[in-house]
């Protein structure tokens, strides 16, 4: 039996019922993307949040299900739950009070291939290893980002946690796309390398080493900037420090960023 869950209507704000099984369909996703784009200002970037999750199931014959680590489990004990691993993209629809409502615009199941038996042949083992590489969640996210990139010519700002700020995804970002995510506080940052014509040897790809995010935070010589943002049901003032352009090993030399 297909399950259904209430979601918020983009235009009216009234609750409606959408069948979960319809989320992966191209026709349904295309309709939601068009409505999400129409509900935001065309002159501003399209903000899309990306995150992976586990949909818990009870049936033992549901395709794609398996034992997954419970993200809500305590840190001192690893719990496992039976469910599907999914990847969801949600567009931010701004409201009048400064808040935003996240509306799903893309959904992709990301199961892991079944591990073959120990006595399986070399070809089966090799096929399993290749399928496991292709099922990497960052590769799946990069493919879905490229698909969303084709839906609009506007600049897209993807927002994620540290799960997706890695070499695999950052080096596959589409054109006219920005990824906003967390990095380690000890990430080594570099300045862009200036051209050095007439010098022998392999050309330098990274410039001088810059302060790490933690060193930047503790540096009293860099002033704080106050910004206002909506969080926890009201607006708050936050202090931030930012500088750029910077480069890192995880982004490569062709994708500068800001810290």
GUPAPA-734085 format. One record per residue (C-alpha): residue number from 1; residue in one letter; chain; x, y, z. Coordinates in Angstrom, 1 decimal. Example, Ala and Ser with C-alpha at 12.3 -4.5 7.8 and 13.67 -1.06 7.14 Angstrom:
<nodes>
{node 1; "A"; "A"; {12.3; -4.5; 7.8}}
{node 2; "S"; "A"; {13.7; -1.1; 7.1}}
</nodes>
This chain:
<nodes>
{node 1; "X"; "A"; {0.0; 0.0; 0.0}}
{node 2; "X"; "A"; {1.3; 3.4; -0.9}}
{node 3; "X"; "A"; {1.9; 5.7; 2.0}}
{node 4; "X"; "A"; {1.0; 9.4; 1.9}}
{node 5; "X"; "A"; {2.1; 12.4; 3.9}}
{node 6; "X"; "A"; {1.0; 16.0; 4.2}}
{node 7; "X"; "A"; {3.2; 18.7; 2.7}}
{node 8; "X"; "A"; {2.7; 22.4; 2.4}}
{node 9; "X"; "A"; {1.2; 23.9; -0.8}}
{node 10; "X"; "A"; {3.5; 26.4; -2.4}}
{node 11; "X"; "A"; {0.9; 28.9; -3.6}}
{node 12; "X"; "A"; {-1.8; 28.7; -0.9}}
{node 13; "X"; "A"; {0.0; 27.4; 2.2}}
{node 14; "X"; "A"; {-2.9; 25.0; 2.8}}
{node 15; "X"; "A"; {-2.0; 21.3; 3.6}}
{node 16; "X"; "A"; {-2.4; 18.9; 0.7}}
{node 17; "X"; "A"; {-1.7; 15.2; 0.4}}
{node 18; "X"; "A"; {1.0; 14.0; -2.0}}
{node 19; "X"; "A"; {1.8; 10.3; -2.5}}
{node 20; "X"; "A"; {5.4; 9.6; -1.5}}
{node 21; "X"; "A"; {5.7; 7.2; -4.4}}
{node 22; "X"; "A"; {5.1; 10.0; -6.8}}
{node 23; "X"; "A"; {8.1; 12.0; -5.7}}
{node 24; "X"; "A"; {10.7; 10.2; -7.9}}
{node 25; "X"; "A"; {8.6; 10.5; -11.0}}
{node 26; "X"; "A"; {10.0; 13.0; -13.5}}
{node 27; "X"; "A"; {6.6; 14.5; -14.3}}
{node 28; "X"; "A"; {5.8; 15.2; -10.6}}
{node 29; "X"; "A"; {9.3; 16.6; -9.9}}
{node 30; "X"; "A"; {9.2; 18.8; -13.0}}
{node 31; "X"; "A"; {5.8; 20.3; -11.8}}
{node 32; "X"; "A"; {7.1; 21.0; -8.3}}
{node 33; "X"; "A"; {10.3; 22.6; -9.7}}
{node 34; "X"; "A"; {8.3; 24.9; -11.9}}
{node 35; "X"; "A"; {6.1; 26.0; -9.1}}
{node 36; "X"; "A"; {9.1; 26.5; -6.7}}
{node 37; "X"; "A"; {10.8; 28.7; -9.3}}
{node 38; "X"; "A"; {7.7; 30.7; -10.0}}
{node 39; "X"; "A"; {7.3; 31.4; -6.2}}
{node 40; "X"; "A"; {10.7; 33.0; -5.9}}
{node 41; "X"; "A"; {12.1; 36.2; -7.4}}
{node 42; "X"; "A"; {13.7; 35.6; -10.8}}
{node 43; "X"; "A"; {16.5; 38.2; -10.1}}
{node 44; "X"; "A"; {17.8; 36.2; -7.0}}
{node 45; "X"; "A"; {19.6; 32.9; -6.8}}
{node 46; "X"; "A"; {17.5; 29.8; -6.4}}
{node 47; "X"; "A"; {18.3; 28.4; -2.9}}
{node 48; "X"; "A"; {18.0; 24.6; -2.7}}
{node 49; "X"; "A"; {18.8; 22.5; 0.5}}
{node 50; "X"; "A"; {20.2; 19.0; 0.0}}
{node 51; "X"; "A"; {20.4; 16.3; 2.6}}
{node 52; "X"; "A"; {20.4; 12.5; 2.9}}
{node 53; "X"; "A"; {18.0; 10.7; 5.2}}
{node 54; "X"; "A"; {16.7; 7.2; 6.1}}
{node 55; "X"; "A"; {13.1; 6.4; 5.6}}
{node 56; "X"; "A"; {12.3; 3.7; 8.1}}
{node 57; "X"; "A"; {10.3; 0.7; 6.8}}
{node 58; "X"; "A"; {8.8; -2.4; 8.4}}
{node 59; "X"; "A"; {8.5; -4.7; 5.4}}
{node 60; "X"; "A"; {11.3; -7.1; 4.7}}
{node 61; "X"; "A"; {10.7; -7.4; 0.9}}
{node 62; "X"; "A"; {10.8; -3.7; 0.0}}
{node 63; "X"; "A"; {13.5; -3.0; -2.6}}
{node 64; "X"; "A"; {16.4; -0.9; -1.5}}
{node 65; "X"; "A"; {15.9; -1.5; 2.2}}
{node 66; "X"; "A"; {18.7; -2.6; 4.5}}
{node 67; "X"; "A"; {20.2; -2.1; 8.0}}
{node 68; "X"; "A"; {21.4; 1.5; 8.3}}
{node 69; "X"; "A"; {23.0; 3.4; 11.1}}
{node 70; "X"; "A"; {20.5; 5.4; 13.1}}
{node 71; "X"; "A"; {21.4; 9.1; 12.8}}
{node 72; "X"; "A"; {19.4; 9.8; 15.9}}
{node 73; "X"; "A"; {21.2; 7.2; 18.0}}
{node 74; "X"; "A"; {23.3; 8.2; 21.0}}
{node 75; "X"; "A"; {27.0; 8.8; 20.4}}
{node 76; "X"; "A"; {28.1; 6.1; 22.9}}
{node 77; "X"; "A"; {26.2; 3.3; 21.1}}
{node 78; "X"; "A"; {25.6; 2.5; 17.4}}
{node 79; "X"; "A"; {22.0; 1.7; 16.7}}
{node 80; "X"; "A"; {20.7; 0.2; 13.4}}
{node 81; "X"; "A"; {17.3; 0.7; 11.8}}
{node 82; "X"; "A"; {15.7; -1.0; 8.8}}
{node 83; "X"; "A"; {15.0; 1.5; 6.0}}
{node 84; "X"; "A"; {15.9; 3.1; 2.7}}
{node 85; "X"; "A"; {18.6; 5.6; 2.1}}
{node 86; "X"; "A"; {17.3; 8.6; 0.1}}
{node 87; "X"; "A"; {18.6; 11.9; -1.1}}
{node 88; "X"; "A"; {16.2; 14.9; -1.2}}
{node 89; "X"; "A"; {16.5; 18.4; -2.6}}
{node 90; "X"; "A"; {14.2; 21.1; -1.2}}
{node 91; "X"; "A"; {13.7; 24.6; -2.6}}
{node 92; "X"; "A"; {13.5; 27.5; -0.1}}
{node 93; "X"; "A"; {10.3; 29.5; -0.6}}
{node 94; "X"; "A"; {10.7; 32.9; 1.3}}
{node 95; "X"; "A"; {7.9; 34.2; 3.5}}
{node 96; "X"; "A"; {6.9; 37.7; 4.5}}
{node 97; "X"; "A"; {8.4; 37.5; 8.0}}
{node 98; "X"; "A"; {11.9; 36.5; 6.7}}
{node 99; "X"; "A"; {11.5; 32.8; 7.2}}
{node 100; "X"; "A"; {11.5; 30.2; 4.4}}
{node 101; "X"; "A"; {9.5; 27.0; 3.7}}
{node 102; "X"; "A"; {11.4; 24.1; 2.2}}
{node 103; "X"; "A"; {9.4; 22.4; -0.6}}
{node 104; "X"; "A"; {10.8; 19.1; -2.1}}
{node 105; "X"; "A"; {11.7; 19.5; -5.7}}
{node 106; "X"; "A"; {13.8; 16.4; -6.3}}
{node 107; "X"; "A"; {14.1; 13.0; -4.6}}
{node 108; "X"; "A"; {16.3; 10.1; -5.4}}
{node 109; "X"; "A"; {16.6; 6.7; -3.7}}
{node 110; "X"; "A"; {20.3; 5.8; -3.1}}
{node 111; "X"; "A"; {20.5; 2.1; -2.1}}
{node 112; "X"; "A"; {23.7; 0.2; -1.7}}
{node 113; "X"; "A"; {24.3; -2.9; -3.9}}
{node 114; "X"; "A"; {23.9; -6.2; -2.2}}
{node 115; "X"; "A"; {27.3; -7.7; -1.1}}
{node 116; "X"; "A"; {27.9; -11.1; -2.9}}
{node 117; "X"; "A"; {28.8; -14.3; -1.1}}
{node 118; "X"; "A"; {32.4; -15.1; -0.2}}
{node 119; "X"; "A"; {32.5; -17.9; -2.7}}
{node 120; "X"; "A"; {31.4; -15.7; -5.5}}
{node 121; "X"; "A"; {33.6; -15.5; -8.6}}
{node 122; "X"; "A"; {36.2; -12.7; -9.3}}
{node 123; "X"; "A"; {33.9; -11.1; -11.9}}
{node 124; "X"; "A"; {31.0; -10.9; -9.4}}
{node 125; "X"; "A"; {33.3; -9.4; -6.8}}
{node 126; "X"; "A"; {34.6; -6.8; -9.4}}
{node 127; "X"; "A"; {31.1; -6.0; -10.5}}
{node 128; "X"; "A"; {30.1; -5.4; -6.8}}
{node 129; "X"; "A"; {33.0; -3.1; -6.2}}
{node 130; "X"; "A"; {32.2; -1.0; -9.3}}
{node 131; "X"; "A"; {28.5; -0.8; -8.4}}
{node 132; "X"; "A"; {29.5; 0.3; -4.9}}
{node 133; "X"; "A"; {31.6; 3.1; -6.3}}
{node 134; "X"; "A"; {28.7; 4.2; -8.5}}
{node 135; "X"; "A"; {26.4; 4.2; -5.6}}
{node 136; "X"; "A"; {28.5; 6.7; -3.7}}
{node 137; "X"; "A"; {26.1; 9.3; -2.3}}
{node 138; "X"; "A"; {28.3; 12.2; -3.4}}
{node 139; "X"; "A"; {28.3; 10.9; -7.0}}
{node 140; "X"; "A"; {24.5; 10.6; -6.8}}
{node 141; "X"; "A"; {24.1; 14.1; -5.4}}
{node 142; "X"; "A"; {26.4; 15.5; -8.2}}
{node 143; "X"; "A"; {24.2; 13.8; -10.9}}
{node 144; "X"; "A"; {21.0; 15.2; -9.3}}
{node 145; "X"; "A"; {22.6; 18.7; -9.1}}
{node 146; "X"; "A"; {23.4; 18.6; -12.8}}
{node 147; "X"; "A"; {19.8; 17.6; -13.5}}
{node 148; "X"; "A"; {18.5; 20.6; -11.4}}
{node 149; "X"; "A"; {21.0; 22.8; -13.2}}
{node 150; "X"; "A"; {19.2; 22.0; -16.5}}
{node 151; "X"; "A"; {15.8; 23.1; -15.0}}
{node 152; "X"; "A"; {16.7; 26.8; -14.9}}
{node 153; "X"; "A"; {19.2; 29.4; -16.1}}
{node 154; "X"; "A"; {19.2; 31.1; -12.8}}
{node 155; "X"; "A"; {22.2; 30.9; -10.4}}
{node 156; "X"; "A"; {21.6; 28.0; -7.9}}
{node 157; "X"; "A"; {22.8; 28.1; -4.3}}
{node 158; "X"; "A"; {22.9; 24.6; -2.8}}
{node 159; "X"; "A"; {23.0; 24.5; 1.0}}
{node 160; "X"; "A"; {24.3; 21.3; 2.8}}
{node 161; "X"; "A"; {26.1; 20.1; 5.8}}
{node 162; "X"; "A"; {29.6; 18.7; 6.0}}
{node 163; "X"; "A"; {28.5; 15.5; 4.4}}
{node 164; "X"; "A"; {28.7; 16.9; 0.9}}
{node 165; "X"; "A"; {31.7; 19.4; 1.2}}
{node 166; "X"; "A"; {34.3; 17.0; -0.1}}
{node 167; "X"; "A"; {36.5; 16.5; -3.1}}
{node 168; "X"; "A"; {34.1; 14.1; -4.9}}
{node 169; "X"; "A"; {31.2; 16.6; -5.1}}
{node 170; "X"; "A"; {33.0; 20.0; -5.1}}
{node 171; "X"; "A"; {35.0; 19.1; -8.2}}
{node 172; "X"; "A"; {31.8; 18.1; -10.0}}
{node 173; "X"; "A"; {29.7; 21.2; -9.4}}
{node 174; "X"; "A"; {27.9; 22.4; -12.5}}
{node 175; "X"; "A"; {28.5; 25.9; -14.0}}
{node 176; "X"; "A"; {26.8; 28.9; -12.3}}
{node 177; "X"; "A"; {26.4; 26.9; -9.1}}
{node 178; "X"; "A"; {27.4; 27.6; -5.5}}
{node 179; "X"; "A"; {27.6; 25.1; -2.7}}
{node 180; "X"; "A"; {27.4; 26.5; 0.9}}
{node 181; "X"; "A"; {28.5; 24.0; 3.4}}
{node 182; "X"; "A"; {30.6; 23.3; 6.5}}
{node 183; "X"; "A"; {34.3; 22.4; 6.4}}
{node 184; "X"; "A"; {36.8; 21.4; 9.1}}
{node 185; "X"; "A"; {38.1; 24.2; 11.2}}
{node 186; "X"; "A"; {41.7; 23.1; 10.4}}
{node 187; "X"; "A"; {41.2; 23.0; 6.6}}
{node 188; "X"; "A"; {44.3; 24.3; 4.8}}
{node 189; "X"; "A"; {43.4; 27.2; 2.6}}
{node 190; "X"; "A"; {45.5; 28.8; -0.1}}
{node 191; "X"; "A"; {45.5; 32.1; -2.0}}
{node 192; "X"; "A"; {45.1; 31.9; -5.8}}
{node 193; "X"; "A"; {48.4; 31.4; -7.5}}
{node 194; "X"; "A"; {49.6; 34.3; -9.7}}
{node 195; "X"; "A"; {51.0; 33.6; -13.1}}
{node 196; "X"; "A"; {54.8; 33.1; -13.2}}
{node 197; "X"; "A"; {55.9; 33.3; -16.8}}
{node 198; "X"; "A"; {59.4; 32.4; -17.8}}
{node 199; "X"; "A"; {60.1; 30.0; -14.9}}
{node 200; "X"; "A"; {61.2; 26.4; -15.5}}
{node 201; "X"; "A"; {59.7; 23.4; -13.9}}
{node 202; "X"; "A"; {56.1; 22.5; -13.1}}
{node 203; "X"; "A"; {53.9; 25.6; -12.6}}
{node 204; "X"; "A"; {52.5; 26.2; -9.1}}
{node 205; "X"; "A"; {48.8; 25.5; -8.8}}
{node 206; "X"; "A"; {48.2; 27.0; -5.3}}
{node 207; "X"; "A"; {49.4; 30.3; -3.8}}
{node 208; "X"; "A"; {50.6; 31.0; -0.3}}
{node 209; "X"; "A"; {49.1; 29.3; 2.7}}
{node 210; "X"; "A"; {46.3; 31.3; 4.3}}
{node 211; "X"; "A"; {44.9; 31.1; 7.9}}
{node 212; "X"; "A"; {42.6; 28.2; 8.6}}
{node 213; "X"; "A"; {39.0; 28.9; 9.5}}
{node 214; "X"; "A"; {39.8; 28.5; 13.2}}
{node 215; "X"; "A"; {42.8; 30.9; 13.0}}
{node 216; "X"; "A"; {40.6; 33.4; 11.2}}
{node 217; "X"; "A"; {38.0; 33.1; 13.9}}
{node 218; "X"; "A"; {40.6; 33.8; 16.6}}
{node 219; "X"; "A"; {42.3; 36.6; 14.7}}
{node 220; "X"; "A"; {41.4; 39.9; 16.4}}
{node 221; "X"; "A"; {42.8; 41.8; 13.4}}
{node 222; "X"; "A"; {39.9; 40.7; 11.2}}
{node 223; "X"; "A"; {36.7; 42.5; 12.2}}
{node 224; "X"; "A"; {33.4; 40.7; 12.8}}
{node 225; "X"; "A"; {30.5; 41.4; 10.5}}
{node 226; "X"; "A"; {27.0; 41.4; 11.8}}
{node 227; "X"; "A"; {24.3; 39.8; 9.7}}
{node 228; "X"; "A"; {20.6; 39.2; 10.4}}
{node 229; "X"; "A"; {19.0; 35.8; 9.7}}
{node 230; "X"; "A"; {15.8; 34.0; 10.6}}
{node 231; "X"; "A"; {16.2; 30.9; 12.9}}
{node 232; "X"; "A"; {14.2; 29.2; 15.6}}
{node 233; "X"; "A"; {11.0; 31.1; 14.8}}
{node 234; "X"; "A"; {12.5; 34.6; 15.0}}
{node 235; "X"; "A"; {15.3; 36.8; 13.5}}
{node 236; "X"; "A"; {18.7; 36.8; 15.1}}
{node 237; "X"; "A"; {21.9; 38.8; 14.7}}
{node 238; "X"; "A"; {25.0; 36.7; 14.0}}
{node 239; "X"; "A"; {28.7; 37.6; 13.9}}
{node 240; "X"; "A"; {30.6; 36.2; 11.0}}
{node 241; "X"; "A"; {34.0; 36.6; 9.4}}
{node 242; "X"; "A"; {34.6; 36.0; 5.7}}
{node 243; "X"; "A"; {37.4; 36.4; 3.2}}
{node 244; "X"; "A"; {38.2; 35.3; -0.3}}
{node 245; "X"; "A"; {38.7; 34.1; -2.9}}
{node 246; "X"; "A"; {40.5; 31.1; -1.4}}
{node 247; "X"; "A"; {41.4; 27.7; -2.7}}
{node 248; "X"; "A"; {41.6; 24.3; -1.1}}
{node 249; "X"; "A"; {42.7; 20.8; -2.1}}
{node 250; "X"; "A"; {39.2; 19.5; -1.9}}
{node 251; "X"; "A"; {37.9; 22.1; -4.5}}
{node 252; "X"; "A"; {40.8; 22.0; -6.9}}
{node 253; "X"; "A"; {42.3; 24.9; -8.8}}
{node 254; "X"; "A"; {39.3; 25.6; -11.0}}
{node 255; "X"; "A"; {36.8; 26.2; -8.2}}
{node 256; "X"; "A"; {37.7; 29.1; -5.9}}
{node 257; "X"; "A"; {35.6; 29.7; -2.8}}
{node 258; "X"; "A"; {35.1; 31.9; 0.2}}
{node 259; "X"; "A"; {35.8; 31.1; 3.9}}
</nodes>
